[in-house]
Amino acid sequence: MAERNLMWGDRHAKQPKSGRKQESRAAHRRIAGRPIQVNPDSVTSGENSLERWRELTRAGSAAAEFGKRLGALPDQGRAAAIAWVDPDPAAAWAKAAEGPLHGAPFLVKDLFDVAGVPTRAGSTFLESERPVPPSDSALVKRFRELGAVPIAKTHLNEFAYGATGENPHHGDCYQLPHPDRLTGGSSSGSALGVQAGIAPIGLDRKSDTGDSSRIPPAFCGLWGVRLVPAHWTIADVFPLARSFDSAGWFTTNASDLAETLALLLGLKPDSKPVQGVWVSLADLGENVPEMDEALVAVAGRIARPASPHVLRLVRETVERSLAAYSVIVAREALAIHRPFLEHHADAYDPVVLARLRRAQEYTDSDEAAARSTMAAVGSLLRDAVAEAGFVAMPVSPVAALTKAQSDDAHRARILRLCTPASLAGLPAVTIPARLPNGLTGGVQVIYGSVDSALPLSVLGAFA
């Protein structure tokens, strides 16, 4: 892989900026002689943009269009994805605030509160233990203030403790374009809803997937952002593990993700040139040439190959993160669910229950060691980002999983690439890349601060 990186490095180093841009665009069309598309569109992306929904709202037809699109979902897909729908869509649109997102519907992962609607977190019993929320979660409230319409809540892996999009209570979430492939999780319903075109924004909360703001976009050909723990956007959401929980959302295109980031976080475009580095699957010990080619084609538009020093730092974080992450998540999740286990153990998803039971085997010493590793990994990755500007690396070595592939081995391969940013508490943007077979992968762009305008510049390269 060193030879391959040298090839890319020489190509970019010897050309002026304009030449690099032209070359990278050409490269994504002809790598290995095969057509590889960057910035894939879902079947409804043009009709599922913020601007299109604003047009529908101005025309007075948004509520009817939403009903039409929701009704077009197959019954199984709707049951697996949708937890609640506003019973009066016309009134919801009529009440929408006048703001820059006026009339844009958004999907709320059922960990965020919507006033007057039970929050169930993909379970069958949480609403019996938790009162119906009298107010919106802070992120839902802010989207409302900007004029968006919280039109539906979406299902997830139970309590967000899963990476696949499977839920035994409500059904597994399969993609519409690829009905044998799961959406990924835990934000399965939000991903399916945006992919299907019923709303241009789907709220997410990062969880066991390490995380939900990266895997479903990569699997479903969407754009996503993961923010950071202890941020105002996540403070009042039903938790899985507070050390890692962070908010995010999906869109069908780069421009919409940039617009919502700017509005929600108050970001202003930065005129500084974008600088960052790319780390490939092969760099990280994964031999998946077809996926690597597609991801390098995307990353080549915004980044240069990583230096040996940055590559060493990133490799170390990948090798050390997963074990520590698993211990901390398990212990924190067990603390949250311990009060429920006595009365509701039989109601849990058996997979989630098994994870909570295993968490009882970890000791205080195990957690202390894991938190020490977390601090070390965080330092390493922050150093890499500080040196490079940003680090672009794969979300997953594989495309969307089938039901048969949804096992611990695949989960570990995916999580080892996603958990470094989680342990470091760094934000990331996910950029989709289409494979020759029509499935998608994703590039995660890890950057230094949630207040940085860097993602606006990165997304601008794909707008």
N, C-alpha and C positions, 0 to 999 in steps of 0.2 A: 504493500500500500504506500510505502514511502516513495517508490518510483512513480506511482500514480499521482500522488500529491505534488511531486516535483513537476510533473507534466502540467498540471493545472496552474501551479505557481509560476512556472516559466511563461505560460501563455498570458497570464494576467500581468506579470511584471513587465513584459516587453511591449505592451501596448498602451497607448494613451487611454484615458478614461472612456472616451466615446467608443474607441475600438473594443474595449472590454465589454461594454454594454451590448454592442452589436454582436460580438462573438458569443456572449452568454445566451442571448436570445436565439441565435442560430443553433447553438449547441443543444438546447432543450428540444429542438425539432428533429435532430438527426443523430443523437447518441446511439452508437452501435447500429446505425442504419435503420432504427425503428422509430416510428412517430410517438414521442412522449410529450404529452400536453401539460403545460403549467397552468395553474389557476383554473382548475376544472369547474365547470358549471354543473349544478344539479339540473334536473329536468325542468325546474321551475325558477331558476335563479333570477332570470330577467323579470319575471312576474312577481318575484318575492323580494324585491328590494325596498328599502325605505321610501324611495321616491315614488315607486309604483303604488305603495299603500297610501302615501300622501295624496296622490292623484285620485285614488278611489275614494278617499275621505272627502276631498273637495267635490267630487261628483255625487256624493251621498250614497255610494254603493258599496262601501267597505264592509258593512255588517253582512250584507247579502253575499258578497264574494267570500267572506270568511266561512259562512254557512255552507256555501257550495263546495269550497275546498275541503272543509272538514268532512262533509258528507261523502266526498270522493275517496276518503281513506277506507281501505278494507276493514270490515268489522273487527277482525283479529288485530290489525295494526292500531285501530283506534282504542280498543280495550287495553292493549299493552302500553300505549303511549299517553293516553289522556286520563288524568285523575279527576278533573273538574272542568266544566265549561261555564262561563257566565250565562245564566239562564235568559238574559235579555241583551243580546249583542247590540241591538239598535240603541238601547239606552246607554250602554257602555260607551259607544262611539259618541253619542250626543253629549256625554259628560266629559269627554276628553279635554284636557287643558289645552289652551292655545300656547304652543311651544314649538321648538324646532323638530320634535318628533310627533307632531300632532297627527293622530290617527294611525300611527304604526302599531299594530298589535304585537304583544310579546308573550312568550310562554314562560311560566314560572315553575321551576323545579320544585317539587312538593317537599322542600325543606325550608323554603322561604314562606313567610306568612303573607296571606292576603286577607284583609279585614273581613271577618264574618264567615270565613271558609276554613274548615278543619285542615290542619297540617298532619298528614299521615306518614310521610317519609317512606312511602312504598310498603308500609306494613298494614296489618288488619286491626291493630289494637291501639296505636298511639293516641288516637283521638279520645279513647276512654281514659287515658292518663293525663291528657294535656287539654286545657280549656280551649275553646275556639278563640282564635286571636282577635282582639278588638281593633287591631290596627295592622297596617302593612309593615313588613320588614323595611329597613332603611333603603335598600337598593330598589325594591319595588316602588316605594314612595317616590324616590328620585326619578325613576322612569316615568311615573305618573305625572310628576311636576313638569317634566319636559314634553308632555302631551301624548305619551305612549299609552296603550290600552292593555292592561293585564287580562287578556281574554280567556286564558285557560291555565290550569296547573297540570304538570306532567309527572308520570311515573318514573321510577328509577330502580336500580338494584336496591333491595331493602336496606334502609338506613344508610344508603350510600356506601355500603361495605362490599363492594364488588366492582369488577372492571369490564363486565361483558355485556350488560343489558338484559340479563336474565332475571325474571321475577316469578316465583311459583304461584303467587297470589293473583297477579293481573295478566300474566303472559310475558313471553320473551319478545324483545323488540327486534324485529328483523327489518332490514332496509327494503324500501320499495324497488329501487333499481336492481337490487341483488337479493332476492327473497330467501336465499340460503345463507346469507351473511348477517350476523348480528350488528347492531349499531355501535357496540361498545358501551361502557358505562363509567361511572354510574349514571350519568345524565342521559340515559337512553331515550326517554320520551321527548326531551327537548331537542335532541339531535334529529330524531325521526320527524318531529313536527316542522322543524326548519327545512330539513331535506325535502319534505313533502309539500312545502309551500304554504302552510296554513298561517305562518307568521314569519317575519324577517329576523326576529331576535328570539333566542332561547336562553333563558337564564340557567346558569350552572353553579354548582358549588363543588369545588375540588374535594376529593375524598380518597378512599382506599385505592382508586385507580392510579393515583400518583401521577397523572390525575385526570379528572373528568373534563377539564377544559382543554385537554390535548388529545386524548385517545378518541373520543367520538368525532371530533372534527377530522382527525386523520383518517378514520375509518369511513366517514360519510362524505368526504369531499367538501367540508365546510371550513370556515375561518373561525378561530377562537382565541380568546385571551384568558389567561389565568392571572389573577392579581396576587395578593400576598396575605398571610395570616395577620390577625389582629388589626385589620383595616376596617373602616366604617362600613364597608360593603358586606361584611361577613359577621359583624359583631352580634347580631340578633337572630341568627339562623340556627335551626336545630342541628346540633353538632355531631360529628363523628369523632374527630380528634383535634382539639383546639390548636395543637402545635402546628398542624398542617392545613386545617380548613381554610379555604380562600374562595372568593367569589370569581365568577367569570361569565362569559356568554358566547354564543355562536351567531354567525351571520352567513349569508350565502356568497358574499363578495368582500373584497378588501376595503373598498370605499366605505361600506356601511360599518365595518368594524372600526375603521379609523374615525368616522364621524361620531360613533357612540363613545369611543374612548375619549375623544376630545371633549364631548359634552359632559360625560359622567365625571371625569377626573379633572376637568378644567385645563386640559393640555393645549399648548399653542405650538404650531409647526415650528421646527428648528431649521435654520438655513445651513447648519453645519453638515458636511458630507457624512453619509452613513459609513461607519467602519465596523467590521466584524469578521469573524472567522468561522469556517465550516469544519466540522468533525464528521467523518463518514461512518457508516456501519462497519466497513472493513477495518477502519481505525480502532473500532471498539470490539473487534473479535467476531463479528457476524459476517458470514459469507453468503450474502444474498444479492448477487450482482444486479439483477433487474430492478429491485427496490432501490439499491444504492444509486444506480444511474439516474433514476427518476428524481431522487432527492438531491443529488449533486447538481442536476440541471436547475432545480429551483434555487438552491443555495448559491449557485454560481452567479445569480443575478444580483446578489446583495453582499456576498462575503468572499473572502479569500481563504485558501487553505490554512489551517492552524499551524502555528510555529511548533517546533518540537517541544518547547517548554509548556505552551498552553495545552498541547495534546497530552503531555504527561499528566498535567493537573486534572484534565477532564477524565482521562482513563482511570486515575486513582479514585475520583469521586464515583464513577460508575461501578467499580469493583467493591467499594466499601458501603454504598448507601442502602441497598435493599434490606440487608439483615437488620440494620439499626432502625430503619423506617418501620419494618414489620413489628418489631418489639414495641416501639413507642405508640404506634397506632393501636395495637392490640390492647395495651394497658389503658390508654386513654378511653378507648371505646368501651372496655369492660367497666370502667368507673361510671360511665354514663348509663350503661344498660343494667348494671347490677340491681337497681331497684325494680326493674321490670322482669328480671329472669325468674323470680320466685313465682310470679302469677301468670306469666305469659310464655314460658319456655316452649310450650307446645305450639304456639302460634308463630314462632319465628321461621323464616326460611331456614331449612336444615343446614345450608352452607354457612349462613351468617351465624347460626347458633354454634356450629362447630368451631368457628373462628373465635367466638367469645369464650367458649370452653377452653380452647387451647391457650387463650390469654391468661388463664388462671395458673398456667405452668410457669410463666415468667416471674422472676423474682425482682426485688428492689435492686439487687446488684446487676441483674440483666439490664434493667432500665437505665441505671446509672452509666453502664458501659455504652449503651446505645446512645445516650445523650452526649457522652464524650465524643463518640464517633460523629454524631450530628454536628457538633461544634467544629470538628476538624474538617469534615466534608464541606460545611458552609464556608469556612475560611478558604479552602482550596478553590472552590468554584467562584467565589467572589473575586479571588485573585485573578483567576482566568478571565473573567468578564472585565475586570478593571484593565488588564493588559490588552485585551483584544478589542474592546468596545462592546461587543456582544458575542455570544457563542451560539451558532446555529448547529443543531444536531438532530438526529432522527428521533421521532416520537416512538416508533415501533419498528422492529425488523420484519414484521409481517403485516399484511393487509387485514381487513376485517375478517374476523374468525367465524367459522361455522360452529354449530352447536357441539360437534364432536371435538373441535379444537379448543373448546373453552375449558382448559385444564390448567393445573398448577404449573406445568412446564411452560406453556405459552404465556401465562400470567407473569411468571418470573422473568422471561425474556423481555417482555414489554416494560415491566416495572423497573428493571435495572437501568433503563435509559431515562425514565421519567423521575425517579426518586431523587437524583442529585439536586435538581432545582427545588424540589419540595423540602429537602433537608436544609438547603441554603436560604429558603424563604425568599426566593427571587421570582419576579414576574416573568411571564413568557407569552409570546404570540405564536399560534400555530398556523402554518401555511400549508394548504393541501397540494398534493402532486398526484397526477393521474398516471396509473400504470398502463402498459399496453393492453391488458385484459379488461380495462374499464374500472377496476378497483382503484383505491387510492391509498397513498401513504401521507405522512405529514412531517414537516420540518418544524421543530420548536426553536424559536429565537429567544434565548434567555438573556435578559438585560438587567441593568443594575438597580433601578429604582422605579417604583410605581408612579413616581412624579415625573419621570423622564418622558420627553417627547420623541424619543428614539423610535418607538413603534409606529408613530405617524409617518416617519420617513421610510421605514421598512415597508409598511403597507402601501405607501405611495409608489413604490417601485412596481407594484402589481395592479394598481388601480387602472 
